[in-house]
Amino acid sequence: MRRLDWTRTGLAILATVVLAGAAAAALPDNPYQRFSTLENTIQKRARWIYERIHYDPAPIDVVVVGHSRSGAAVDSRLLQSDLATLGRKLNTVNFSLAENGRDLHWVILQEALKPRRHR
């Protein structure tokens, strides 16, 4: 009798976990909201990066993505100016973030390489 109660309880817990997981997977995915959740962290530039990619009509020709050293070492305005003196009019941006991993670099590059649609 006691064994049967544990089996029912275990199955009820398992069913609840599976249903909760399915409900969470069915929620809509909003990339802007994901980037905005980093607002009060060291990654606070992530929101600006998303907005620059998707909402700013200025084209992006050269993207610098990396960690904080890339951010400190590459001045995108100076790079753009140097390219212009070489006869290359290219718009540059520096999307470097402090203390991040390669997975975040990959996500930023995926967003930057998506076709741009402006409202």
N, CA and C atoms as an extended XYZ file, in Angstrom:
357
Properties=species:S:1:pos:R:3:atomname:S:1:resname:S:1:resid:I:1 pbc="F F F"
N         0.832       -1.191        0.000 N   MET     1
C         0.000        0.000        0.000 CA  MET     1
C         0.879        1.257        0.000 C   MET     1
N         1.868        1.318        0.855 N   ARG     2
C         2.746        2.472        0.948 CA  ARG     2
C         3.557        2.641       -0.343 C   ARG     2
N         3.969        1.554       -0.958 N   ARG     3
C         4.737        1.594       -2.210 CA  ARG     3
C         3.903        2.218       -3.321 C   ARG     3
N         2.669        1.948       -3.377 N   LEU     4
C         1.776        2.486       -4.398 CA  LEU     4
C         1.636        3.999       -4.253 C   LEU     4
N         1.615        4.510       -3.024 N   ASP     5
C         1.514        5.952       -2.799 CA  ASP     5
C         2.758        6.668       -3.326 C   ASP     5
N         3.938        6.088       -3.119 N   TRP     6
C         5.172        6.686       -3.618 CA  TRP     6
C         5.201        6.675       -5.145 C   TRP     6
N         4.692        5.655       -5.747 N   THR     7
C         4.660        5.568       -7.204 CA  THR     7
C         3.742        6.643       -7.765 C   THR     7
N         2.583        6.791       -7.186 N   ARG     8
C         1.638        7.828       -7.631 CA  ARG     8
C         2.227        9.225       -7.439 C   ARG     8
N         2.863        9.447       -6.307 N   THR     9
C         3.479       10.743       -6.021 CA  THR     9
C         4.597       11.032       -7.018 C   THR     9
N         5.426       10.039       -7.271 N   GLY    10
C         6.520       10.209       -8.233 CA  GLY    10
C         6.004       10.513       -9.629 C   GLY    10
N         4.967        9.804      -10.043 N   LEU    11
C         4.377       10.061      -11.361 CA  LEU    11
C         3.727       11.442      -11.428 C   LEU    11
N         3.112       11.867      -10.351 N   ALA    12
C         2.498       13.195      -10.318 CA  ALA    12
C         3.571       14.281      -10.426 C   ALA    12
N         4.679       14.091       -9.719 N   ILE    13
C         5.780       15.060       -9.796 CA  ILE    13
C         6.364       15.073      -11.199 C   ILE    13
N         6.590       13.920      -11.771 N   LEU    14
C         7.138       13.824      -13.122 CA  LEU    14
C         6.209       14.489      -14.142 C   LEU    14
N         4.922       14.242      -14.033 N   ALA    15
C         3.950       14.855      -14.950 CA  ALA    15
C         3.944       16.376      -14.802 C   ALA    15
N         4.042       16.858      -13.575 N   THR    16
C         4.064       18.302      -13.335 CA  THR    16
C         5.308       18.936      -13.953 C   THR    16
N         6.457       18.293      -13.796 N   VAL    17
C         7.697       18.814      -14.353 CA  VAL    17
C         7.629       18.825      -15.888 C   VAL    17
N         7.129       17.754      -16.478 N   VAL    18
C         7.022       17.685      -17.937 CA  VAL    18
C         6.063       18.750      -18.452 C   VAL    18
N         4.937       18.927      -17.818 N   LEU    19
C         3.973       19.950      -18.243 CA  LEU    19
C         4.533       21.360      -18.075 C   LEU    19
N         5.234       21.602      -16.965 N   ALA    20
C         5.839       22.923      -16.755 CA  ALA    20
C         6.917       23.188      -17.809 C   ALA    20
N         7.719       22.184      -18.132 N   GLY    21
C         8.738       22.338      -19.174 CA  GLY    21
C         8.119       22.608      -20.531 C   GLY    21
N         7.049       21.913      -20.853 N   ALA    22
C         6.365       22.133      -22.132 CA  ALA    22
C         5.755       23.534      -22.184 C   ALA    22
N         5.191       23.980      -21.085 N   ALA    23
C         4.618       25.332      -21.045 CA  ALA    23
C         5.710       26.387      -21.204 C   ALA    23
N         6.849       26.194      -20.563 N   ALA    24
C         7.957       27.149      -20.685 CA  ALA    24
C         8.493       27.169      -22.110 C   ALA    24
N         8.564       26.007      -22.755 N   ALA    25
C         9.057       25.942      -24.132 CA  ALA    25
C         8.092       26.602      -25.108 C   ALA    25
N         6.827       26.676      -24.756 N   ALA    26
C         5.826       27.271      -25.641 CA  ALA    26
C         5.767       28.793      -25.541 C   ALA    26
N         6.460       29.371      -24.561 N   LEU    27
C         6.456       30.826      -24.420 CA  LEU    27
C         7.140       31.471      -25.614 C   LEU    27
N         6.690       32.661      -26.028 N   PRO    28
C         7.330       33.314      -27.171 CA  PRO    28
C         8.752       33.766      -26.830 C   PRO    28
N         9.626       33.733      -27.840 N   ASP    29
C        11.013       34.138      -27.664 CA  ASP    29
C        11.178       35.556      -28.178 C   ASP    29
N        11.658       36.447      -27.332 N   ASN    30
C        11.848       37.835      -27.711 CA  ASN    30
C        13.316       38.210      -27.486 C   ASN    30
N        14.118       38.259      -28.573 N   PRO    31
C        15.547       38.559      -28.409 CA  PRO    31
C        15.799       39.914      -27.752 C   PRO    31
N        14.987       40.920      -28.066 N   TYR    32
C        15.188       42.237      -27.452 CA  TYR    32
C        15.050       42.150      -25.936 C   TYR    32
N        14.087       41.379      -25.488 N   GLN    33
C        13.901       41.219      -24.045 CA  GLN    33
C        15.103       40.511      -23.424 C   GLN    33
N        15.658       39.511      -24.116 N   ARG    34
C        16.841       38.823      -23.612 CA  ARG    34
C        18.013       39.782      -23.466 C   ARG    34
N        18.246       40.623      -24.482 N   PHE    35
C        19.353       41.577      -24.415 CA  PHE    35
C        19.092       42.632      -23.341 C   PHE    35
N        17.825       43.004      -23.134 N   SER    36
C        17.482       44.022      -22.138 CA  SER    36
C        17.643       43.527      -20.707 C   SER    36
N        17.569       42.240      -20.492 N   THR    37
C        17.705       41.723      -19.125 CA  THR    37
C        19.109       41.931      -18.572 C   THR    37
N        20.067       42.251      -19.439 N   LEU    38
C        21.438       42.488      -18.995 CA  LEU    38
C        21.679       43.945      -18.605 C   LEU    38
N        20.628       44.744      -18.585 N   GLU    39
C        20.732       46.188      -18.367 CA  GLU    39
C        21.477       46.565      -17.090 C   GLU    39
N        21.224       45.895      -15.997 N   ASN    40
C        21.834       46.265      -14.715 CA  ASN    40
C        23.017       45.377      -14.357 C   ASN    40
N        23.721       44.902      -15.369 N   THR    41
C        24.898       44.068      -15.145 CA  THR    41
C        26.088       44.707      -15.857 C   THR    41
N        27.215       44.031      -15.801 N   ILE    42
C        28.402       44.525      -16.483 CA  ILE    42
C        28.217       44.452      -18.006 C   ILE    42
N        27.226       43.698      -18.453 N   GLN    43
C        26.930       43.549      -19.883 CA  GLN    43
C        25.886       44.570      -20.364 C   GLN    43
N        25.755       45.702      -19.689 N   LYS    44
C        24.685       46.655      -19.983 CA  LYS    44
C        24.709       47.185      -21.415 C   LYS    44
N        25.843       47.118      -22.104 N   ARG    45
C        25.906       47.570      -23.498 CA  ARG    45
C        25.150       46.642      -24.446 C   ARG    45
N        24.787       45.446      -23.970 N   ALA    46
C        24.106       44.475      -24.835 CA  ALA    46
C        22.814       45.057      -25.393 C   ALA    46
N        22.086       45.808      -24.614 N   ARG    47
C        20.838       46.417      -25.101 CA  ARG    47
C        21.145       47.415      -26.216 C   ARG    47
N        22.163       48.249      -26.026 N   TRP    48
C        22.545       49.205      -27.063 CA  TRP    48
C        22.967       48.469      -28.335 C   TRP    48
N        23.694       47.371      -28.178 N   ILE    49
C        24.135       46.592      -29.336 CA  ILE    49
C        22.927       46.110      -30.124 C   ILE    49
N        21.950       45.543      -29.441 N   TYR    50
C        20.744       45.054      -30.127 CA  TYR    50
C        20.019       46.206      -30.816 C   TYR    50
N        19.876       47.322      -30.110 N   GLU    51
C        19.185       48.473      -30.700 CA  GLU    51
C        19.955       49.030      -31.897 C   GLU    51
N        21.280       49.044      -31.807 N   ARG    52
C        22.099       49.542      -32.924 CA  ARG    52
C        21.935       48.650      -34.151 C   ARG    52
N        21.887       47.350      -33.942 N   ILE    53
C        21.749       46.409      -35.051 CA  ILE    53
C        20.368       46.505      -35.687 C   ILE    53
N        19.329       46.546      -34.870 N   HIS    54
C        17.970       46.393      -35.396 CA  HIS    54
C        17.181       47.688      -35.587 C   HIS    54
N        17.500       48.727      -34.845 N   TYR    55
C        16.669       49.930      -34.907 CA  TYR    55
C        17.369       51.145      -35.491 C   TYR    55
N        18.685       51.144      -35.573 N   ASP    56
C        19.423       52.272      -36.126 CA  ASP    56
C        19.550       52.075      -37.639 C   ASP    56
N        19.072       53.027      -38.435 N   PRO    57
C        19.129       52.844      -39.890 CA  PRO    57
C        20.528       52.957      -40.486 C   PRO    57
N        21.490       53.468      -39.719 N   ALA    58
C        22.857       53.589      -40.239 CA  ALA    58
C        23.416       52.196      -40.539 C   ALA    58
N        24.033       52.028      -41.699 N   PRO    59
C        24.572       50.706      -42.037 CA  PRO    59
C        25.757       50.325      -41.158 C   PRO    59
N        25.997       49.048      -41.068 N   ILE    60
C        27.146       48.517      -40.347 CA  ILE    60
C        27.978       47.731      -41.352 C   ILE    60
N        29.187       48.201      -41.609 N   ASP    61
C        30.070       47.533      -42.565 CA  ASP    61
C        31.167       46.726      -41.881 C   ASP    61
N        31.682       47.242      -40.763 N   VAL    62
C        32.756       46.566      -40.026 CA  VAL    62
C        32.313       46.431      -38.572 C   VAL    62
N        32.370       45.197      -38.055 N   VAL    63
C        31.968       44.922      -36.677 CA  VAL    63
C        33.164       44.367      -35.921 C   VAL    63
N        33.436       44.946      -34.767 N   VAL    64
C        34.450       44.405      -33.862 CA  VAL    64
C        33.705       43.738      -32.717 C   VAL    64
N        33.934       42.452      -32.542 N   VAL    65
C        33.287       41.699      -31.466 CA  VAL    65
C        34.382       41.046      -30.652 C   VAL    65
N        34.295       41.186      -29.352 N   GLY    66
C        35.305       40.572      -28.501 CA  GLY    66
C        35.082       40.929      -27.054 C   GLY    66
N        36.104       40.689      -26.264 N   HIS    67
C        36.030       40.969      -24.831 CA  HIS    67
C        36.480       42.398      -24.554 C   HIS    67
N        36.677       42.737      -23.317 N   SER    68
C        36.975       44.120      -22.931 CA  SER    68
C        38.270       44.642      -23.537 C   SER    68
N        39.222       43.773      -23.771 N   ARG    69
C        40.472       44.233      -24.391 CA  ARG    69
C        40.227       44.720      -25.813 C   ARG    69
N        39.353       44.051      -26.524 N   SER    70
C        38.985       44.523      -27.874 CA  SER    70
C        38.284       45.869      -27.782 C   SER    70
N        37.470       46.013      -26.760 N   GLY    71
C        36.762       47.272      -26.569 CA  GLY    71
C        37.696       48.421      -26.270 C   GLY    71
N        38.739       48.143      -25.503 N   ALA    72
C        39.693       49.188      -25.153 CA  ALA    72
C        40.698       49.445      -26.275 C   ALA    72
N        41.007       48.437      -27.058 N   ALA    73
C        42.052       48.561      -28.070 CA  ALA    73
C        41.562       49.127      -29.396 C   ALA    73
N        40.285       48.947      -29.700 N   VAL    74
C        39.776       49.372      -31.004 CA  VAL    74
C        38.776       50.505      -30.820 C   VAL    74
N        39.135       51.671      -31.320 N   ASP    75
C        38.220       52.813      -31.339 CA  ASP    75
C        37.555       52.820      -32.709 C   ASP    75
N        36.268       52.505      -32.748 N   SER    76
C        35.590       52.353      -34.032 CA  SER    76
C        35.566       53.656      -34.836 C   SER    76
N        35.502       54.801      -34.163 N   ARG    77
C        35.520       56.081      -34.895 CA  ARG    77
C        36.884       56.327      -35.535 C   ARG    77
N        37.945       56.011      -34.801 N   LEU    78
C        39.290       56.153      -35.355 CA  LEU    78
C        39.521       55.159      -36.503 C   LEU    78
N        39.043       53.945      -36.337 N   LEU    79
C        39.143       52.945      -37.398 CA  LEU    79
C        38.401       53.406      -38.644 C   LEU    79
N        37.206       53.949      -38.457 N   GLN    80
C        36.416       54.457      -39.583 CA  GLN    80
C        37.153       55.601      -40.271 C   GLN    80
N        37.746       56.488      -39.494 N   SER    81
C        38.509       57.606      -40.050 CA  SER    81
C        39.728       57.113      -40.823 C   SER    81
N        40.448       56.150      -40.267 N   ASP    82
C        41.618       55.604      -40.946 CA  ASP    82
C        41.234       54.907      -42.245 C   ASP    82
N        40.120       54.196      -42.224 N   LEU    83
C        39.655       53.546      -43.455 CA  LEU    83
C        39.263       54.579      -44.502 C   LEU    83
N        38.684       55.697      -44.058 N   ALA    84
C        38.298       56.759      -44.998 CA  ALA    84
C        39.520       57.383      -45.650 C   ALA    84
N        40.615       57.543      -44.906 N   THR    85
C        41.832       58.100      -45.504 CA  THR    85
C        42.423       57.147      -46.543 C   THR    85
N        42.094       55.862      -46.434 N   LEU    86
C        42.545       54.883      -47.419 CA  LEU    86
C        41.555       54.758      -48.593 C   LEU    86
N        40.517       55.595      -48.567 N   GLY    87
C        39.533       55.574      -49.642 CA  GLY    87
C        38.399       54.589      -49.441 C   GLY    87
N        38.266       54.043      -48.260 N   ARG    88
C        37.196       53.088      -47.957 CA  ARG    88
C        36.204       53.734      -46.999 C   ARG    88
N        35.040       54.127      -47.494 N   LYS    89
C        34.013       54.735      -46.638 CA  LYS    89
C        33.159       53.614      -46.042 C   LYS    89
N        33.549       53.175      -44.860 N   LEU    90
C        32.874       52.071      -44.186 CA  LEU    90
C        32.420       52.516      -42.801 C   LEU    90
N        31.226       52.094      -42.403 N   ASN    91
C        30.708       52.385      -41.062 CA  ASN    91
C        31.156       51.270      -40.123 C   ASN    91
N        31.838       51.644      -39.051 N   THR    92
C        32.371       50.659      -38.111 CA  THR    92
C        31.689       50.787      -36.755 C   THR    92
N        31.582       49.662      -36.058 N   VAL    93
C        31.046       49.635      -34.700 CA  VAL    93
C        31.881       48.668      -33.870 C   VAL    93
N        31.967       48.948      -32.596 N   ASN    94
C        32.671       48.079      -31.669 CA  ASN    94
C        31.642       47.498      -30.702 C   ASN    94
N        31.359       46.226      -30.864 N   PHE    95
C        30.369       45.544      -30.032 CA  PHE    95
C        31.028       44.700      -28.939 C   PHE    95
N        32.161       45.131      -28.443 N   SER    96
C        32.867       44.384      -27.401 CA  SER    96
C        32.163       44.541      -26.059 C   SER    96
N        32.187       43.469      -25.282 N   LEU    97
C        31.598       43.472      -23.943 CA  LEU    97
C        32.603       42.920      -22.945 C   LEU    97
N        32.540       43.435      -21.738 N   ALA    98
C        33.438       42.952      -20.685 CA  ALA    98
C        32.944       41.614      -20.139 C   ALA    98
N        33.897       40.772      -19.765 N   GLU    99
C        33.612       39.503      -19.090 CA  GLU    99
C        32.529       38.681      -19.757 C   GLU    99
N        32.698       38.387      -21.021 N   ASN   100
C        31.723       37.544      -21.697 CA  ASN   100
C        32.424       36.341      -22.289 C   ASN   100
N        31.646       35.431      -22.804 N   GLY   101
C        32.213       34.229      -23.396 CA  GLY   101
C        31.981       34.193      -24.891 C   GLY   101
N        32.540       33.204      -25.522 N   ARG   102
C        32.422       33.085      -26.975 CA  ARG   102
C        30.978       32.876      -27.409 C   ARG   102
N        30.160       32.300      -26.548 N   ASP   103
C        28.764       32.104      -26.924 CA  ASP   103
C        28.048       33.440      -27.114 C   ASP   103
N        28.373       34.427      -26.311 N   LEU   104
C        27.765       35.749      -26.476 CA  LEU   104
C        28.299       36.438      -27.734 C   LEU   104
N        29.570       36.239      -28.035 N   HIS   105
C        30.115       36.770      -29.286 CA  HIS   105
C        29.349       36.179      -30.465 C   HIS   105
N        29.081       34.889      -30.415 N   TRP   106
C        28.366       34.202      -31.487 CA  TRP   106
C        26.951       34.761      -31.633 C   TRP   106
N        26.263       34.987      -30.538 N   VAL   107
C        24.903       35.531      -30.586 CA  VAL   107
C        24.910       36.936      -31.199 C   VAL   107
N        25.870       37.760      -30.805 N   ILE   108
C        25.965       39.117      -31.357 CA  ILE   108
C        26.228       39.064      -32.856 C   ILE   108
N        27.131       38.190      -33.282 N   LEU   109
C        27.410       38.065      -34.710 CA  LEU   109
C        26.190       37.552      -35.474 C   LEU   109
N        25.461       36.607      -34.905 N   GLN   110
C        24.241       36.124      -35.555 CA  GLN   110
C        23.242       37.260      -35.744 C   GLN   110
N        23.065       38.087      -34.721 N   GLU   111
C        22.143       39.219      -34.821 CA  GLU   111
C        22.635       40.223      -35.862 C   GLU   111
N        23.945       40.483      -35.882 N   ALA   112
C        24.495       41.465      -36.817 CA  ALA   112
C        24.409       40.990      -38.264 C   ALA   112
N        24.449       39.704      -38.490 N   LEU   113
C        24.418       39.171      -39.847 CA  LEU   113
C        23.014       38.904      -40.376 C   LEU   113
N        21.996       39.050      -39.522 N   LYS   114
C        20.617       38.888      -39.990 CA  LYS   114
C        20.264       40.014      -40.959 C   LYS   114
N        19.413       39.719      -41.935 N   PRO   115
C        18.950       40.805      -42.808 CA  PRO   115
C        18.255       41.887      -41.994 C   PRO   115
N        18.539       43.131      -42.298 N   ARG   116
C        17.988       44.257      -41.531 CA  ARG   116
C        16.667       44.700      -42.124 C   ARG   116
N        15.671       44.833      -41.260 N   ARG   117
C        14.356       45.342      -41.646 CA  ARG   117
C        14.050       46.543      -40.772 C   ARG   117
N        13.846       47.684      -41.378 N   HIS   118
C        13.571       48.893      -40.613 CA  HIS   118
C        12.100       49.241      -40.704 C   HIS   118
N        11.606       49.778      -39.623 N   ARG   119
C        10.187       50.141      -39.538 CA  ARG   119
C         9.943       51.494      -40.115 C   ARG   119
